Amino acid sequence: MRLDDRARTAAEGIRRAVETPDTADPFYRYERGKRRNQRIGAGLLAAALAIAGTYLVVRAFEHPRKPVPAGPARPSGLILYGDYVAGRGQLHLFTVRADGSGERDLSIVTSCAQWLPDGSKILISNDAAFKAEGVPLRPATIDPDGGGLQRLDGASNRNLNLGCGDASPDGARLVLEGFNENEPGLNGIYVVRASDGGGLVRLTRNPYNTGDGYPQYSPDGTTVAFMRTKPGVNPDGAGAVFVVNADGTGLRRITPWGAAFLGQSWSPDGQWILFQRPYGRLYVVHPDGTSLHEIPVRLPVGSGAISPAWSPDGQWIVFSLERNAQADIFVVRADGSGLRQVTDAPGVETYPDWRPRG
């Protein structure tokens, strides 16, 4: 099902309200190509929400589950998130405590960011070098205050861009989405050394010449979850969650096609994979594809939950709640209760990640 006229009108209203990008800019072309594999901005989700009431959800694969026990009364820790940069598809990075205090501007703009497993640094895509120097996209790390940028550009294939991804639990490897807009045969998931970005190894090849995106290591480092897209999947921008062994074997799809938007997260015990289902609903599934079910979060009317992630103790979920072309960071217990607002800003705060306990 594609967006109807009402949804298209809603999306256009948001697009007119933001800066129009320069389509001749090579960085914009990269973002357009990369985000067609559903790194969703405000306009697309708002359009989706406009037709959410008429969208027919297929529940043939779903199984009701009892709620998990409620977590602690108050969440704690530090949350990394991005303020969406209008017209560019990038994120201006901030951190904030889970209780909403202590917000800090990291003065970094990037496409994606998340904590390393020990919480000592933040993994980002080095968009600034890609744009300013014309080099292939590569990862980098920064300190929690935004300083100390270390480029990880050791991969030798200069035709391959390496974007968003994750670090292995032992911190030795990075798993990243690889792509080239002009050579789609390169699209897939890759692994490099975390020390310098070298030692490139390919894990997947996308057979549809679309995208394999946002790979995430399981807590034991043996498995990688990612989202794959293919032509003809509805709704627009959706795909399916896949898992693959860390050595590239055992590829398997664990959700129906069209059941997921980009951005999945492993529970700390490795038993669940959390993701966003169209439109703006939070779901979990076991890594073997069983027990797919919705987390019953009671959201405000006309809003949607996007880009979810687990807390380090597995008792809470952090996500971006979007409504009226604005989004803020919220947390909720893993059973869907105890919804709390963390940020309150006029922009689009999204892609949160909870700092691991160090």
VMD Tcl script that draws the C-alpha trace (Angstrom):
set ca {
  {0.00 0.00 0.00}
  {1.43 3.34 -1.09}
  {0.82 6.72 0.47}
  {-2.53 8.15 -0.60}
  {-3.21 11.75 -1.60}
  {-3.92 12.85 1.96}
  {-0.61 11.48 3.16}
  {1.30 13.04 0.28}
  {-0.27 16.40 1.09}
  {0.75 16.07 4.74}
  {4.32 15.22 3.77}
  {4.56 18.15 1.37}
  {3.43 20.51 4.11}
  {6.34 19.45 6.27}
  {8.83 19.55 3.41}
  {7.86 23.15 2.60}
  {8.54 24.10 6.21}
  {12.20 23.03 6.08}
  {15.19 24.19 4.09}
  {15.30 22.94 0.50}
  {18.60 21.09 -0.06}
  {20.95 21.76 -2.93}
  {20.45 18.71 -5.15}
  {23.77 19.35 -6.90}
  {25.64 18.85 -3.62}
  {27.40 15.44 -3.67}
  {26.72 15.01 0.03}
  {23.00 15.51 -0.58}
  {23.13 12.90 -3.36}
  {24.78 10.47 -0.96}
  {22.14 11.12 1.69}
  {19.30 10.75 -0.81}
  {20.65 7.43 -2.00}
  {21.40 6.15 1.48}
  {18.16 7.23 3.05}
  {16.02 5.76 0.32}
  {16.73 2.59 2.27}
  {14.52 4.15 4.95}
  {16.49 6.30 7.34}
  {13.21 8.12 7.83}
  {12.88 11.86 8.45}
  {9.97 13.82 9.79}
  {8.04 14.13 6.53}
  {7.77 10.43 5.78}
  {6.56 9.41 9.22}
  {4.05 12.25 9.38}
  {2.69 11.10 6.04}
  {2.54 7.55 7.31}
  {0.64 8.61 10.42}
  {-1.88 10.43 8.25}
  {-3.04 7.10 6.86}
  {-2.35 4.89 9.86}
  {-6.04 4.59 10.58}
  {-6.71 3.07 7.16}
  {-3.64 0.83 6.94}
  {-4.53 -2.86 7.27}
  {-2.04 -4.68 9.48}
  {-1.46 -8.36 8.77}
  {-1.17 -10.20 12.08}
  {-0.87 -13.76 10.78}
  {2.66 -14.10 12.13}
  {2.00 -12.52 15.52}
  {1.52 -14.28 18.85}
  {0.16 -12.58 21.98}
  {2.53 -12.61 24.91}
  {2.20 -11.80 28.59}
  {3.82 -8.47 29.59}
  {7.23 -8.67 31.21}
  {7.49 -7.50 34.84}
  {7.65 -3.74 35.30}
  {11.11 -2.26 35.65}
  {12.42 0.29 38.14}
  {10.28 3.34 38.90}
  {12.78 5.80 37.44}
  {15.20 5.29 34.55}
  {18.83 6.35 34.94}
  {21.89 6.78 32.77}
  {22.93 8.91 29.80}
  {21.13 8.96 26.44}
  {22.73 9.99 23.15}
  {20.41 11.39 20.49}
  {20.36 13.54 17.39}
  {18.47 16.71 16.51}
  {17.43 16.25 12.88}
  {19.06 18.86 10.62}
  {16.32 20.02 8.27}
  {16.96 19.47 4.58}
  {20.16 17.48 5.04}
  {19.15 14.20 6.63}
  {21.82 14.53 9.35}
  {21.80 14.63 13.12}
  {23.24 17.28 15.44}
  {24.34 15.21 18.44}
  {23.36 15.78 22.07}
  {23.41 13.80 25.29}
  {20.90 14.01 28.13}
  {20.30 12.14 31.36}
  {17.38 9.72 31.32}
  {15.51 11.99 33.76}
  {15.73 14.87 31.26}
  {18.45 16.85 33.02}
  {21.98 17.74 31.97}
  {21.49 18.17 28.23}
  {24.82 18.67 26.42}
  {25.55 19.79 22.86}
  {28.38 17.68 21.37}
  {28.84 20.06 18.38}
  {28.98 17.10 15.98}
  {26.79 16.64 12.88}
  {26.61 13.15 11.40}
  {24.23 10.63 9.86}
  {24.26 8.22 12.79}
  {25.87 7.65 16.16}
  {25.83 5.14 19.00}
  {27.82 4.25 22.07}
  {30.67 1.77 21.98}
  {30.05 -1.27 24.23}
  {32.06 0.07 27.17}
  {30.52 3.55 26.93}
  {33.92 5.21 26.59}
  {33.40 6.57 23.08}
  {30.75 7.14 20.43}
  {30.83 5.57 16.97}
  {29.79 7.94 14.16}
  {29.87 8.12 10.38}
  {32.54 10.67 9.44}
  {30.29 12.79 7.22}
  {32.44 15.89 7.55}
  {35.48 14.29 5.86}
  {33.27 12.68 3.22}
  {31.81 16.04 2.25}
  {34.87 18.28 2.61}
  {37.57 16.01 1.21}
  {35.68 13.91 -1.32}
  {36.92 10.67 0.24}
  {34.75 7.55 0.68}
  {32.51 7.57 3.73}
  {34.19 5.93 6.71}
  {33.47 5.56 10.44}
  {35.09 7.50 13.24}
  {34.90 7.66 17.02}
  {34.50 10.64 19.33}
  {34.68 11.15 23.08}
  {31.44 11.52 25.07}
  {31.92 15.31 25.07}
  {32.19 15.43 21.26}
  {35.96 15.88 21.10}
  {38.81 13.53 20.25}
  {37.67 12.51 16.77}
  {39.57 9.46 15.50}
  {39.19 8.55 11.84}
  {38.90 4.86 11.00}
  {39.65 4.94 7.28}
  {41.82 1.85 6.85}
  {39.51 0.07 4.38}
  {41.25 -0.05 1.00}
  {38.25 -0.22 -1.37}
  {37.80 3.43 -2.33}
  {34.59 2.71 -4.25}
  {32.87 1.46 -1.12}
  {31.18 3.76 1.39}
  {30.95 2.45 4.96}
  {28.17 4.06 6.94}
  {26.23 3.28 10.08}
  {26.79 0.26 12.25}
  {27.91 -1.15 15.56}
  {30.93 -2.41 17.53}
  {31.34 -6.01 18.65}
  {30.92 -6.63 22.40}
  {34.68 -7.04 22.84}
  {35.31 -3.78 20.96}
  {37.56 -5.45 18.38}
  {35.40 -5.15 15.26}
  {32.88 -2.84 13.63}
  {29.98 -4.07 11.52}
  {28.84 -1.44 9.01}
  {26.45 -0.89 6.14}
  {28.33 -0.69 2.85}
  {27.00 0.93 -0.32}
  {27.76 2.74 -3.55}
  {24.99 4.57 -5.38}
  {26.67 3.93 -8.74}
  {27.76 0.34 -8.00}
  {24.85 -1.31 -6.19}
  {26.60 -4.66 -6.36}
  {28.73 -3.41 -3.47}
  {25.69 -2.95 -1.20}
  {25.79 -5.18 1.86}
  {27.10 -5.61 5.40}
  {30.85 -5.44 6.10}
  {33.18 -5.90 9.06}
  {36.39 -3.95 9.77}
  {38.86 -3.67 12.64}
  {37.80 -1.20 15.29}
  {41.37 -0.03 15.79}
  {41.89 1.48 12.32}
  {38.96 0.51 10.06}
  {41.10 -1.92 8.05}
  {40.80 -5.65 7.45}
  {37.60 -5.38 5.41}
  {35.43 -8.55 5.32}
  {32.09 -8.82 3.56}
  {29.18 -10.54 5.36}
  {26.18 -10.03 3.04}
  {25.32 -9.18 -0.54}
  {21.98 -7.56 -1.21}
  {20.51 -9.49 -4.16}
  {18.03 -6.72 -5.01}
  {20.61 -3.93 -5.47}
  {18.85 -1.96 -2.74}
  {20.20 -1.85 0.80}
  {21.24 -3.80 3.88}
  {21.21 -1.26 6.69}
  {21.92 -0.52 10.34}
  {23.68 -3.76 11.36}
  {23.79 -4.52 15.10}
  {25.79 -7.16 16.95}
  {24.06 -9.52 19.37}
  {25.27 -9.17 22.99}
  {27.43 -12.30 22.63}
  {28.90 -11.14 19.32}
  {27.87 -14.26 17.38}
  {25.04 -12.78 15.31}
  {24.28 -9.58 13.42}
  {20.76 -8.19 12.91}
  {20.07 -5.77 10.08}
  {17.27 -4.53 7.85}
  {17.05 -5.40 4.15}
  {14.94 -3.69 1.52}
  {13.81 -4.89 -1.88}
  {11.69 -3.42 -4.70}
  {7.93 -3.65 -4.46}
  {7.68 -3.84 -0.67}
  {4.83 -1.90 0.87}
  {4.59 0.50 2.56}
  {7.27 2.67 0.98}
  {10.56 2.56 2.86}
  {9.80 -0.65 4.74}
  {11.69 -3.92 4.59}
  {12.36 -6.95 6.76}
  {14.66 -7.73 9.68}
  {17.35 -10.32 8.90}
  {20.00 -11.99 11.01}
  {23.31 -13.47 9.90}
  {26.11 -15.19 11.78}
  {29.12 -13.00 12.50}
  {31.14 -15.01 9.94}
  {28.59 -14.36 7.16}
  {26.87 -17.76 7.29}
  {23.30 -18.61 8.26}
  {21.48 -15.67 6.68}
  {17.76 -15.74 7.48}
  {14.76 -13.41 7.47}
  {12.90 -13.16 10.80}
  {10.02 -10.77 10.05}
  {7.56 -10.55 7.15}
  {8.44 -8.20 4.31}
  {7.05 -4.73 4.96}
  {6.98 -5.29 8.72}
  {9.91 -3.07 9.72}
  {11.43 0.35 9.28}
  {15.15 0.90 9.84}
  {16.61 0.78 13.34}
  {16.62 -2.42 15.39}
  {18.08 -3.09 18.82}
  {19.06 -6.28 20.70}
  {17.88 -6.74 24.26}
  {20.83 -7.02 26.68}
  {20.10 -10.73 27.25}
  {20.04 -11.41 23.50}
  {16.52 -12.85 23.63}
  {14.68 -10.12 21.71}
  {15.19 -7.79 18.78}
  {13.29 -4.52 19.10}
  {12.22 -2.58 16.00}
  {9.71 -0.10 14.62}
  {6.82 -1.45 12.62}
  {4.77 0.76 10.30}
  {3.46 3.06 11.36}
  {5.13 4.20 14.56}
  {4.56 1.01 16.60}
  {7.11 -0.87 18.67}
  {7.56 -4.61 18.16}
  {9.89 -7.35 19.39}
  {10.78 -10.73 17.94}
  {13.08 -13.57 18.97}
  {16.26 -13.94 16.84}
  {14.81 -17.14 15.37}
  {11.73 -15.26 14.14}
  {9.27 -16.57 16.74}
  {6.96 -14.69 19.13}
  {6.64 -11.54 17.04}
  {4.43 -9.17 19.02}
  {3.72 -5.52 19.75}
  {4.77 -3.70 22.92}
  {1.51 -2.10 24.09}
  {2.60 1.50 24.55}
  {-0.28 3.93 24.98}
  {0.82 6.87 22.83}
  {-0.91 10.21 22.37}
  {-3.42 10.28 19.52}
  {-1.77 11.10 16.19}
  {1.75 10.21 17.33}
  {4.18 7.44 16.44}
  {7.18 5.76 18.05}
  {10.35 5.54 15.97}
  {14.02 4.49 16.29}
  {13.78 2.48 19.54}
  {16.64 1.11 21.66}
  {16.96 -0.84 24.92}
  {18.30 0.45 28.21}
  {21.45 -1.33 29.48}
  {19.44 -3.29 32.07}
  {16.72 -4.30 29.60}
  {13.98 -2.79 31.78}
  {13.34 0.32 29.68}
  {13.06 1.32 26.04}
  {14.05 4.71 24.67}
  {12.52 6.00 21.44}
  {11.55 9.13 19.55}
  {7.87 10.08 19.69}
  {6.82 12.06 16.64}
  {3.70 14.17 16.26}
  {2.82 17.38 14.43}
  {6.21 17.51 12.63}
  {8.01 17.52 15.98}
  {9.67 14.67 17.85}
  {11.07 14.27 21.35}
  {12.84 11.51 23.23}
  {10.67 9.35 25.49}
  {11.29 6.28 27.64}
  {8.88 3.50 28.56}
  {9.14 0.29 30.56}
  {9.66 -2.88 28.55}
  {6.07 -3.92 29.24}
  {4.75 -0.68 27.66}
  {3.92 1.11 30.93}
  {5.40 4.16 32.61}
  {5.76 6.41 29.57}
  {8.02 9.39 30.37}
  {9.17 12.37 28.30}
  {12.91 13.12 28.34}
  {13.38 16.05 25.94}
  {11.11 18.96 25.00}
  {12.39 20.90 21.99}
  {10.87 22.45 18.86}
  {12.83 20.21 16.45}
  {12.95 16.51 15.65}
  {14.95 14.64 18.31}
  {15.57 11.09 17.14}
  {17.84 8.00 16.99}
  {18.45 7.74 20.75}
  {20.97 5.29 22.21}
  {21.38 4.51 25.92}
  {24.93 4.58 27.24}
  {26.11 1.14 28.40}
  {27.12 0.78 31.99}
  {30.87 1.02 32.28}
}
mol new
graphics top color blue
foreach p $ca { graphics top sphere $p radius 0.5 }
foreach p [lrange $ca 0 end-1] q [lrange $ca 1 end] { graphics top cylinder $p $q radius 0.2 }
display resetview
